[in-house]
Amino acid sequence: MPKQRSRRDANLRRQLAYSAARMIAEDGADYATAKQKAARQAGLADANLLPDNQEIEEALREYQELYQKEDQPAHLRHLREVAVKVMREFEGFRPALVGAVLSGTAGQFSDVNLHLYTDDPKALSMFLLNKRYRFEETTKRVQRGGRFDEVPQISLEVDDVTVTMTVLDPDDERSAARVRADDETPVRARLADVEALLAR
């Protein structure tokens, strides 16, 4: 009986992961929203049966391969080209590419997500003003050790793509993981790494 239940649970997790992946690919939902909506649609009350982000990412790759293989690779390339362009421009702030554009699962609704590292956020503001960028500044909650802090986040449009830059301290750069612990997948990439991705 436990084996049968675990197989049923695994099938349910897989089904939820595919439902969430479809919402991300087709509607631009974020992972958390897609996961919760998929659970509601399935009438799931047990949060322990929710798929994790890696399971959803695997389902998203399969979905894109099945249903978006004509358009997704070209769109991903364009997003990476924009990332390289912005990273070159902001090289003085040690940019690192993170998220779906790096992992290869970015779709038509994806932003280019960069981390910038500086101990002088005002210098970044001056840089943006001097370059005459039109930008929006908000904040983002990030986890640092056991606490959450608000850090600046800047959004701008480059070649019809939204580029979202999270502004972090140099200490954050030193403490951040470079690869995912479970499968050694890079979680952030420097300019040279992104250029290498484009050259493949």
C-alpha positions in Angstrom: 0.0 0.0 0.0 2.7 2.6 0.8 4.5 1.8 -2.5 1.2 2.3 -4.4 0.7 5.6 -2.6 4.2 6.8 -3.3 3.8 6.0 -7.0 0.5 7.9 -7.0 2.1 10.8 -5.2 5.0 10.9 -7.7 2.5 10.9 -10.6 0.6 13.8 -9.0 3.8 15.8 -8.5 4.7 15.2 -12.1 1.2 16.2 -13.3 1.4 19.4 -11.2 4.9 20.2 -12.5 3.6 19.9 -16.1 0.6 22.1 -15.4 2.8 24.7 -13.8 5.3 24.5 -16.7 2.5 25.1 -19.2 1.4 28.3 -17.3 5.0 29.5 -17.2 5.5 28.9 -20.9 2.2 30.1 -22.2 1.1 32.8 -19.7 4.4 34.1 -18.2 3.5 33.0 -14.7 6.3 32.8 -12.2 7.2 29.5 -10.6 5.5 30.2 -7.2 2.2 31.4 -8.8 2.1 28.6 -11.3 2.8 26.0 -8.6 0.0 27.3 -6.4 -2.5 27.6 -9.3 -1.7 24.1 -10.5 -2.3 22.8 -6.9 -5.6 24.7 -6.7 -6.8 23.3 -10.0 -6.0 19.8 -8.9 -7.8 20.3 -5.5 -4.5 19.6 -3.7 -4.4 20.4 0.0 -1.1 18.7 0.9 1.7 21.1 0.3 4.2 18.3 0.7 3.1 17.0 -2.7 4.0 20.2 -4.5 6.8 19.8 -7.0 10.0 21.8 -6.3 11.3 24.3 -8.8 13.8 21.9 -10.3 11.0 19.4 -11.1 9.1 22.3 -12.7 12.1 23.4 -14.6 12.6 19.9 -16.0 8.9 19.8 -17.1 9.3 23.3 -18.7 12.3 22.1 -20.8 10.2 19.1 -22.0 7.2 21.4 -22.7 9.4 23.8 -24.7 11.0 20.9 -26.6 7.5 19.6 -27.6 5.5 22.8 -28.2 7.9 25.7 -28.7 11.0 24.2 -30.4 10.5 26.4 -33.4 10.5 29.8 -31.6 12.1 29.3 -28.1 15.7 28.8 -29.2 15.8 32.0 -31.3 14.1 34.0 -28.5 16.5 32.6 -25.9 19.4 33.7 -28.2 18.0 37.2 -28.5 17.7 37.4 -24.7 21.3 36.3 -24.2 22.5 38.8 -26.8 20.7 41.6 -24.8 22.3 40.2 -21.7 25.8 40.4 -23.2 25.1 44.0 -24.4 24.0 45.2 -21.0 26.7 43.3 -19.2 29.4 45.0 -21.3 27.8 48.4 -20.6 27.6 47.7 -16.9 30.9 45.9 -16.6 32.2 48.2 -13.9 29.5 46.8 -11.6 30.5 43.2 -12.0 27.3 41.9 -13.6 26.3 38.2 -13.4 23.5 36.7 -15.4 21.0 34.6 -13.4 17.7 32.9 -13.9 15.9 31.5 -17.0 18.1 33.2 -19.6 21.1 31.5 -18.1 19.5 28.1 -17.5 18.0 28.1 -21.1 14.3 27.9 -20.1 13.5 31.6 -20.9 10.4 32.2 -23.0 8.5 35.1 -24.6 7.6 36.6 -21.2 11.0 36.3 -19.6 13.1 39.2 -18.4 16.9 39.3 -18.5 17.9 39.0 -14.8 21.3 40.4 -13.7 23.0 40.7 -10.4 25.2 43.8 -10.0 27.7 44.1 -7.2 28.7 47.4 -5.8 29.3 49.0 -2.4 28.2 52.4 -3.8 24.6 52.2 -5.2 24.7 56.0 -5.7 27.5 55.5 -8.3 25.2 53.2 -10.2 22.4 55.8 -10.1 24.8 58.4 -11.5 26.0 56.0 -14.1 22.4 55.4 -15.3 21.6 59.1 -15.3 24.8 60.0 -17.2 24.0 57.3 -19.8 20.5 58.8 -20.1 18.8 55.4 -19.4 15.1 55.5 -18.7 14.7 53.2 -15.7 12.4 52.3 -12.8 13.8 51.7 -9.4 12.1 49.4 -6.9 13.3 47.1 -4.1 13.5 43.3 -3.8 13.6 41.1 -0.7 16.7 38.9 -0.5 17.7 36.4 2.0 21.1 36.9 3.7 21.9 34.2 6.2 18.9 34.0 8.6 17.4 37.4 7.7 15.7 39.1 4.8 16.8 42.5 3.5 15.4 45.0 1.0 17.9 45.8 -1.8 17.6 48.1 -4.9 16.2 46.7 -8.1 16.4 48.5 -11.4 14.4 47.8 -14.5 15.1 49.1 -18.0 14.1 48.3 -21.6 16.8 47.3 -24.0 15.9 46.2 -27.6 12.3 45.5 -26.5 13.4 43.3 -23.6 13.0 44.1 -19.9 16.3 43.9 -18.1 16.0 43.6 -14.3 19.1 44.3 -12.3 19.3 43.4 -8.6 21.9 45.5 -6.8 23.9 43.6 -4.2 26.9 44.1 -2.0 30.4 42.7 -2.8 29.9 40.4 0.3 26.9 38.9 -1.4 29.0 38.0 -4.4 31.6 36.2 -2.2 28.9 34.2 -0.4 26.7 33.3 -3.3 26.7 29.8 -4.8 28.1 29.5 -8.2 26.5 26.1 -9.1 23.5 24.2 -7.9 24.5 21.8 -5.2 22.5 18.9 -6.6 23.6 18.8 -10.3 26.5 21.4 -10.7 24.3 23.6 -13.0 25.7 27.2 -13.0 23.4 29.6 -11.1 25.2 32.7 -12.2 27.5 33.5 -15.1 30.0 36.3 -15.9 30.2 38.1 -19.2 32.8 35.7 -20.6 30.6 32.7 -19.8 27.5 34.2 -21.5 29.6 35.1 -24.5 30.8 31.5 -24.6 27.1 30.3 -24.5 26.4 32.5 -27.5 29.4 31.2 -29.4 28.3 27.6 -29.2 
